Every structure is written in structure tokens, then in C-alpha cells.
């Protein structure tokens, strides 16, 4: 480990971070759609950026331009609605090893669950490319499918799982494609950030300063205790102590 960066806040009962997280290449928790902020991102090519508002386009079946895709060996594709979230009888969800030992799908939400052994972590890679994996098991009535460390489980609600049955067979290859669209903090002005092959990312509190212009912090009981700054020529990390002490930290460049 070279450096660790303090991220945003988290939900105390569950331990889940607010907004999104990419962990060692695994997109384990989606950033909130049009929530105003995302976070610092470090990519496989060692480039970095600080994201703002993001969206996951093409998630719903009714969307005419699918972006979050599962493509089967025969070329048939379906969207999926989330990662490591509660799956209903009408949704498709991917579960990664970061979620838990099993999918925790219990009655009345037992559907079809497909175990897919991946060739690499569940990176963000837009179509027509994606992460490939081999189907190792298919379960239809048991629920709470174990999640192997090198696999994801595609969990499909009972109300819609018949759509996938002609296209899934043990031993066949599935491709998973994902895309994130970036905006400025106002969630309406597009940005050209490329989230493809992000290795690590965690949500941040807010964008404090850009090009010398300070953005005032919104009133909140949870106050940040550190910050990260990026320049075009180098990375500068500024550490400060807890906000209630008023003490300054140090700067490393």
C-alpha cells in the first residue's frame, strides 16, 4: 500500500458507504444516479480524476439504448438494474463477493440465480466490450446462492426469469458491460470523464475548489476531516486532523 484516502460517510447499521464504491476493480456499489457527486477514481493505467454527478444510462428494460448489459453466448442481451442491492420479483441484480457469503434471496423473492465465474474483476467496461465469464451453475428454487470469490451471481426475479431461460446454459460464456455518464455538479452539464477500467473509487463529500473558485459547504452535521487535490502535473494530498480540533495537517506532493 502506498497511500490510503479517507472517503465519504457510511451507513452505520449496515456499514455500507454512501453512494458508490469500486474495490480492487470490482464495481461493488453503484454511485447514486444524479446525486450531485461521485468521488476520486484511480484507473488501471494509473491515471486519476475526481468525478462529480454521474448517471447509469440504459438500466431499465424500457430504455431504448441499453448500456448496463448482460449478453449471452447466442447474442441475446438483457439489462440489469443494480449491483449488490435487494432484488425484487421484477428486477435483475448482480451480486459480487463484496456483498456477502450468499445472495440472501429468500421467499417470496426466490427466482433464478446464475453463477458466473469471471475472467477478471467486475470492471466498468462499456459495450460492445465487457467482462466475460463462464456459467458454472444455475439455481431455480433454492435462493441464497453462495457467491464464490472469483464470481458474480446474476439473480433474476421470478416474474421475468422465463425470458432468460432459452439463453443460459452451464459452460457458456456471458459478457457484462457497464457504463457511467459524467456531469458537472449541477447534473446537467456533461463531462468527458472515462470511468472505463477504474480500479478504485470511493465517494467524496463534495467538490470544494476548482480553478481558484471556492464552493461553500452545505450545512451538514457530518463534516469532512481531510481533502484530496489534483493538479494537471501532479497529485497533491492534503491531510488535516479532525474538524473539531481546528489543527492543521500536512501537505505531501
C-alpha positions in Angstrom: 0.0 0.0 0.0 1.3 3.4 -1.0 -1.4 5.7 0.4 -4.9 5.4 1.8 -7.6 8.0 1.2 -10.4 8.8 3.5 -13.7 8.7 1.6 -17.2 9.9 2.4 -19.6 8.7 5.1 -21.3 5.4 5.6 -24.5 3.9 6.9 -23.8 2.8 10.5 -26.3 -0.1 10.8 -25.1 -1.8 7.5 -21.6 -0.5 7.2 -22.2 0.4 3.5 -20.6 3.6 2.2 -22.8 6.4 1.0 -23.1 6.5 -2.8 -20.7 4.2 -4.7 -17.5 2.2 -4.5 -15.1 0.4 -6.8 -12.9 -2.0 -4.9 -9.8 -3.6 -6.5 -11.5 -3.4 -9.9 -14.9 -4.7 -8.6 -17.7 -2.2 -9.1 -19.3 -3.3 -5.8 -21.8 -0.5 -5.2 -23.2 1.9 -7.8 -22.8 5.6 -7.3 -26.2 7.3 -6.8 -27.8 8.4 -10.1 -27.9 12.2 -10.5 -27.0 12.6 -6.8 -24.6 15.5 -7.4 -21.3 13.8 -6.6 -19.3 10.6 -7.1 -15.7 10.6 -6.0 -12.0 10.2 -6.6 -11.1 7.5 -9.1 -7.9 5.7 -9.8 -7.6 3.7 -13.1 -5.6 0.7 -14.2 -3.5 2.9 -16.4 -2.5 4.9 -13.3 -4.5 7.9 -14.4 -6.8 9.6 -11.9 -9.7 12.0 -11.8 -12.3 13.4 -9.4 -15.8 12.8 -10.6 -18.9 14.8 -9.9 -22.5 14.0 -10.8 -23.0 10.6 -12.6 -25.7 8.5 -14.1 -26.1 4.9 -15.2 -27.9 5.2 -18.6 -29.8 2.4 -20.2 -30.6 0.5 -17.0 -34.4 -0.2 -17.5 -35.9 -2.6 -20.0 -38.0 0.3 -21.4 -34.9 2.4 -22.2 -34.3 2.3 -26.0 -30.5 2.4 -25.6 -29.3 -0.2 -23.1 -25.9 0.4 -21.5 -25.9 -1.9 -18.4 -25.9 -5.2 -20.3 -25.7 -8.9 -19.9 -25.0 -10.6 -23.3 -25.4 -14.3 -23.6 -23.5 -16.6 -26.0 -26.2 -16.6 -28.6 -26.1 -12.7 -28.8 -29.2 -12.1 -26.8 -28.9 -9.2 -24.3 -30.8 -8.0 -21.2 -30.4 -5.1 -18.9 -29.7 -5.4 -15.1 -31.0 -2.9 -12.6 -28.3 -2.9 -9.9 -25.3 -4.4 -8.1 -25.5 -5.8 -4.5 -29.0 -4.4 -3.8 -32.2 -6.2 -2.8 -33.7 -7.9 -5.8 -37.4 -7.9 -6.4 -39.5 -10.3 -8.5 -39.3 -7.8 -11.4 -35.6 -7.0 -11.5 -32.2 -8.4 -12.4 -29.3 -7.8 -10.0 -25.6 -8.8 -9.9 -24.2 -9.9 -6.6 -20.4 -9.7 -6.2 -18.2 -11.3 -3.4 -18.2 -8.0 -1.6 -21.9 -8.3 -0.8 -21.9 -11.3 1.5 -21.3 -15.1 1.5 -24.7 -15.6 -0.3 -27.2 -13.5 -2.2 -29.6 -13.6 0.8 -32.6 -14.1 -1.5 -35.4 -15.7 0.4 -39.1 -16.2 0.0 -41.1 -14.6 -1.5 -38.2 -13.4 -3.7 -36.7 -16.6 -4.9 -36.2 -16.6 -8.7 -33.4 -17.9 -11.0 -29.8 -17.4 -9.9 -26.8 -17.9 -12.3 -23.3 -18.3 -11.0 -20.8 -16.8 -13.4 -17.0 -17.3 -12.9 -15.3 -14.1 -14.2 -12.1 -13.8 -16.2 -11.2 -10.7 -14.1 -12.9 -8.4 -11.6 -16.2 -6.8 -12.5 -14.6 -3.7 -14.1 -16.6 -0.9 -15.6 -16.2 -1.5 -19.4 -18.8 -0.1 -21.8 -20.4 -2.1 -24.7 -19.6 -3.6 -27.1 -16.8 -4.8 -24.9 -17.2 -6.1 -21.3 -16.1 -8.6 -18.7 -16.5 -12.2 -19.8 -17.4 -15.1 -17.5 -18.4 -18.7 -17.7 -21.7 -20.1 -16.3 -20.8 -22.7 -13.6 -24.2 -23.3 -12.1 -27.9 -22.4 -12.4 -30.4 -22.5 -9.5 -34.1 -22.0 -9.7 -35.7 -22.8 -6.4 -33.2 -22.6 -3.6 -32.4 -18.9 -3.1 -29.5 -17.5 -1.1 -26.9 -18.8 -3.6 -23.3 -18.8 -2.4 -21.0 -16.2 -4.1 -17.6 -17.6 -4.9 -14.6 -15.2 -4.6 -14.0 -15.1 -8.3 -17.6 -15.0 -9.5 -20.8 -13.0 -9.6 -24.3 -14.2 -9.3 -26.9 -13.0 -11.7 -30.2 -13.0 -9.8 -33.4 -12.7 -11.7 -36.9 -12.2 -10.3 -39.5 -14.9 -10.7 -41.8 -12.7 -12.7 -39.3 -12.2 -15.5 -36.8 -15.1 -15.3 -38.6 -17.1 -18.1 -37.2 -14.5 -20.6 -33.6 -15.7 -19.9 -34.2 -19.5 -19.9 -33.6 -20.2 -23.6 -30.2 -18.3 -23.4 -28.5 -19.7 -20.3 -26.6 -23.0 -20.2 -23.8 -24.2 -17.9 -20.5 -23.9 -19.6 -21.5 -21.0 -21.9 -19.9 -17.5 -21.8 -21.6 -14.3 -20.7 -20.4 -10.7 -21.2 -21.2 -8.0 -18.7 -21.0 -4.4 -20.0 -21.3 -1.2 -17.8 -21.2 2.5 -18.5 -21.2 5.6 -16.3 -22.1 9.0 -17.8 -20.5 12.0 -16.1 -21.9 15.5 -15.4 -20.8 18.6 -13.5 -22.2 19.0 -10.0 -25.4 20.5 -11.5 -26.2 17.1 -13.1 -27.0 18.8 -16.4 -23.6 19.9 -17.9 -21.9 16.8 -19.4 -18.2 16.0 -18.6 -15.9 13.8 -20.7 -14.6 11.6 -17.9 -14.0 8.0 -18.8 -14.8 5.6 -16.0 -13.7 2.6 -18.0 -11.3 0.2 -16.1 -11.5 2.2 -12.9 -9.6 0.2 -10.3 -10.6 2.0 -7.1 -13.1 4.7 -6.3 -15.0 5.9 -3.3 -17.5 8.7 -2.9 -16.3 12.1 -1.5 -18.1 14.7 0.5 -18.2 17.5 -2.1 -16.1 19.4 -4.6 -14.6 22.2 -2.5 -12.5 24.3 -5.0 -11.9 24.3 -8.8 -9.7 26.8 -10.7 -9.4 29.0 -7.6 -13.2 29.2 -7.1 -14.4 28.0 -3.7 -17.7 26.2 -3.3 -19.2 26.8 0.1 -20.0 23.7 2.1 -23.7 22.9 2.5 -24.9 22.7 6.1 -24.4 19.2 7.4 -23.7 17.6 10.8 -21.1 15.3 9.2 -18.1 17.4 8.3 -15.1 16.2 6.3 -11.7 15.9 8.1 -9.4 15.6 5.1 -9.1 16.5 1.4 -7.5 15.5 -1.8 -6.4 17.8 -4.6 -5.4 17.0 -8.1 -3.4 19.3 -10.5 -2.6 18.7 -14.2 1.1 18.0 -13.5 0.9 16.1 -10.2 -1.2 14.8 -7.4 -1.2 16.6 -4.0 -2.7 15.0 -1.0 -3.6 17.3 2.0 -4.2 15.7 5.3 -5.9 17.6 8.1 -6.8 16.5 11.6 -10.4 16.1 12.8 -12.5 19.2 12.2 -13.3 19.7 15.9 -9.7 20.2 16.9 -9.0 23.1 14.5 -5.4 21.8 14.0 -3.7 21.9 10.6 -2.3 18.8 9.0 0.5 18.4 6.5 0.9 18.5 2.7 2.7 15.9 0.7 3.4 16.3 -3.0 
